[in-house]
Amino acid sequence: MSNPDALLVDIAAMVESEHSNQMALTVVVPGAVITGRLAPERLWRVRVAEVLAASEHLKPFAALFMAAEADGTTSPDASGTATAARPAHLHLHLARILQGSYGLPHTGGMYRIAIDSVSSWTVGDLSYSDQPQNS
């Protein structure tokens, strides 16, 4: 999408401002359907940093996610006063890529999705089943 959905941007901004991670969301992006819970960027970064820090091979990357100021969190308004910037990304945790009737990874992952790449979305976590459907 060249023009991000204003309502989706507002939902992401509310999650950022209220520091809530309870909003379940499913998005369609090129090549994937991803479902999970929206998280504020700072909380998402901390969680990713914790996972990276636990790995001997990936530990050096943890510092990138723990930067004091997350990219794009504030911007000056017309008067020059810093205000919260409109989110450009969705940060999902406990997220799964839906592939047929399966969700990958099974335990949920951490995804950062550019809002302008979302072609459609719905509130809620789409369920999936790893068991075949009986007709």
C-alpha positions in Angstrom: 0.0 0.0 0.0 1.4 3.4 -0.9 -1.0 5.1 1.5 -1.0 3.5 4.9 -4.4 2.9 6.3 -5.1 5.8 8.7 -7.1 3.6 11.1 -4.3 1.0 11.3 -1.8 3.8 12.0 -4.1 5.1 14.8 -4.4 1.7 16.3 -0.6 1.4 16.3 -0.2 4.8 17.8 -2.6 3.9 20.6 -0.7 0.8 21.4 2.5 2.9 21.5 1.0 5.6 23.8 -0.7 3.2 26.2 2.1 0.7 26.3 -0.4 -2.1 25.8 0.4 -5.5 24.3 -3.1 -7.0 24.3 -4.4 -5.9 20.8 -4.5 -9.0 18.6 -4.1 -8.2 14.9 -3.8 -10.2 11.7 -2.2 -8.5 8.7 -1.8 -9.5 5.0 1.6 -8.5 3.5 3.1 -9.5 0.2 3.6 -13.3 0.5 2.3 -13.8 4.0 -0.6 -13.6 6.5 0.8 -12.8 9.9 -1.2 -13.0 13.1 -0.1 -11.9 16.6 -0.3 -9.3 19.3 0.7 -5.7 18.8 3.4 -4.5 21.2 4.9 -1.0 21.8 8.2 -0.7 19.9 10.2 -0.3 23.1 8.8 -3.5 24.7 9.3 -5.4 21.4 13.0 -4.2 21.2 13.6 -5.2 24.8 12.2 -8.7 24.2 14.2 -9.2 21.0 17.4 -8.0 22.8 16.8 -10.5 25.6 16.5 -13.4 23.0 19.7 -12.2 21.2 21.6 -11.7 24.5 20.9 -15.3 25.4 22.8 -16.5 22.3 26.6 -16.6 22.3 26.7 -16.0 18.6 24.0 -13.3 18.4 24.8 -11.5 21.7 26.6 -8.5 20.0 23.4 -7.7 18.1 21.4 -7.2 21.3 22.8 -3.7 21.8 21.3 -2.5 18.5 17.8 -3.3 19.9 18.5 -1.7 23.3 19.3 1.8 21.8 18.1 4.5 24.2 15.8 6.0 21.7 13.8 3.8 19.3 13.8 5.1 15.7 11.0 7.5 15.0 9.5 7.8 18.5 9.4 11.5 18.5 9.4 14.3 16.0 9.0 18.1 16.2 5.6 19.5 15.5 4.9 22.8 13.8 6.0 24.7 16.9 9.2 22.7 17.3 7.9 20.8 20.3 8.7 17.1 20.3 5.6 15.0 19.8 5.1 11.3 19.3 5.7 10.4 15.7 3.1 8.4 13.8 4.2 4.8 13.8 5.7 3.5 10.5 5.9 -0.1 11.7 3.8 -2.7 13.5 5.6 -4.7 16.2 4.1 -8.1 16.8 5.0 -10.6 19.4 3.6 -14.1 19.8 3.2 -13.8 16.1 2.9 -16.6 13.5 3.0 -16.7 9.8 -0.1 -18.6 8.7 0.6 -21.2 6.1 -2.4 -23.3 5.2 -3.7 -24.6 8.5 -0.3 -24.2 10.3 1.2 -21.3 12.2 4.9 -20.8 12.0 6.8 -20.7 14.3 4.5 -22.8 16.6 5.6 -20.9 19.7 5.2 -17.5 18.1 7.9 -15.0 17.0 8.7 -11.3 16.9 7.9 -9.5 13.7 8.4 -5.9 12.6 6.2 -5.0 9.7 6.1 -1.8 7.7 2.6 -0.4 7.9 2.7 0.8 4.3 3.2 -2.9 3.2 0.0 -4.0 4.8 -2.7 -4.6 2.1 -5.4 -5.7 4.5 -5.9 -6.5 8.2 -8.4 -7.5 10.8 -8.6 -7.2 14.6 -8.1 -10.5 16.2 -5.7 -13.4 16.2 -6.7 -15.8 13.5 -6.7 -19.3 14.9 -5.1 -22.2 13.2 -5.0 -25.9 13.8 -2.2 -28.4 13.5 -4.8 -31.1 13.4 -6.5 -32.2 10.1 -10.2 -31.1 9.8 -12.7 -33.9 9.8 -15.5 -33.5 7.3 
